[in-house]
Amino acid sequence: MLAARDPSDADLIAALPVATLVLGPDDRIARVNAEAETLLNMSQRALLGRRLDEVLTGASGAARRSDHAAAIFDTSVTTTRGLVIRVDLVEAAMPDRPGWRVLTLHNVAPSRRLGQTTDRAAAARSAVGAAAMLAHEIKNPLSSIRGAAQLIADGAAADELCSLVIKEVDRIAALIDRMEDFTDTRPRAVSAINIYPLLAHARDVALAGFARGITVEERYDPSLPLALGNHDALLQVMLNLLKNAAAALGSLGERRITLATAYRHGITVAAKDGGGGRVALPIEICVIDTGPGAPEDIAEHLFDPFVSGNPEGKGLGLALVDKLIRDMGGLVQYAREGTPHATVFRILLPRAT
C-alpha cells in the first residue's frame, strides 16, 4: 500500500474550483489550473511564462503595488483573443514565497446572463410580499375603524372611539411613510464623518431600549480615518442592525452584540457615475451577534423588500439598510463567521478625502 503524501502546491492549485493563476516576481504566469484554462479559453501552454498584461487587460494589479491583498468586484477583463469576461478578482501574496502572488478570477457572467430572470423573480417576490404585508397590516386597522364608526352611528360615546380611529389611521400613515423611504431617489448628501460618536450614540439608544440586558462590546480600530457618508442615514442603519441583532438573540443563552471597526485594503466597487472607475471601500463597520442567523432558504434574499426571518417582521428593515448604504456609495453584507458561528452584518464605506 502506498504511503500518503502531503499535496504539493501544484496539487492544491489544480484542485481549486475557481480560476487561479500563480504569478512570479517578474509578473509572469508560473502556474495555472484547469478552471483558468476554461474561463480564459486558453491552454496552459499558451499561458505559462507570459506576463499577465500579455494575457489579460483590466486585471489591475493593485495588490502588486502594496503588501496587501486586493479584491475588485464585478469588473471586466479582456483576453488577448478579445474575450471579455465579468469577474470578481482577488489577488494576494504567497506568504512563504516573497514576490509571488496568487490571482483568482470568480466568473460572475452566469448570474449576469440570468439577471433578467433573476430580476423578474425578485420583482415578483417583492410584489407578492408587498401585497401580503399591506393586506395584513391595513386590514386590521380598517376593521377597527369600521367597527368604531358603527358604534358611533349607534349612539355610543364618541370620545374614546374617535381616539381609536385616530390611532389606527396613524398606524396606516406610519406604514406608508416607511414604504415611501424606498421611493426617495434624490441624491443623498454625504460628508466626512467621525463614526465613533455616531456608534456611541447608537449603542446608548440600544442599551436604553430594545437592547436592555444585552452585553454590547466594542472592538474598534482607534486609527480609523473619517468615513464618507450621511450621518442621519448611517445612524438609522446602525439602529436597524442593532435592533435586528437584539431580536435575534431572544431571551436564552449568551446575549452578546459586538460592534467592530477595521480598515480594509483592496475592497473596491464600480463608481456610481458609470464612468468605469473604481471606488475603494476601506472603512468597515460590523454588527456581530451570537444568534442563530437567518434561515438558509432566505439568506441570499435577506436584503430584498418583504423578506424576513421573523414571523412578525415586515421585511422592510434590512431592505432599507441596503438602500441607505448604497445611496452613500457603500456595501452591506451578511455572513456567518467564526467558531462558533456568529452573525455578521458588515458595512463598507468610502474614506473621506
Sequence and secondary structure as in RCSB ss.txt:
>XXXX:A:sequence
MLAARDPSDADLIAALPVATLVLGPDDRIARVNAEAETLLNMSQRALLGRRLDEVLTGASGAARRSDHAAAIFDT
SVTTTRGLVIRVDLVEAAMPDRPGWRVLTLHNVAPSRRLGQTTDRAAAARSAVGAAAMLAHEIKNPLSSIRGAAQ
LIADGAAADELCSLVIKEVDRIAALIDRMEDFTDTRPRAVSAINIYPLLAHARDVALAGFARGITVEERYDPSLP
LALGNHDALLQVMLNLLKNAAAALGSLGERRITLATAYRHGITVAAKDGGGGRVALPIEICVIDTGPGAPEDIAE
HLFDPFVSGNPEGKGLGLALVDKLIRDMGGLVQYAREGTPHATVFRILLPRAT
>XXXX:A:secstr
        HHHHHHH SSEEEEE TTSBEEEE HHHHHHHT  HHHHTTSBHHHHEES   GGGGSSS EEEEEE
EEEETT  EEEEEEEEEE TTSTT EEEEEEE HHHHHTHHHHHHHHHHHHHHHHHHHHHHHHHHHHHHHHHHHH
HHHTT  HHHHHHHHHHHHHHHHHHHHHHHGGG  S    EEE HHHHHHHHHHHHHHTTTTT EEEEE  TT  
 EEE HHHHHHHHHHHHHHHHHHHTTSS  EEEEEEEE TTEEEE TTSSS EEE  EEEEEEE S  S TTTGG
GTTSTT  SSTT  S HHHHHHHHHHHTT EEEEEEETTTTEEEEEEEE B  
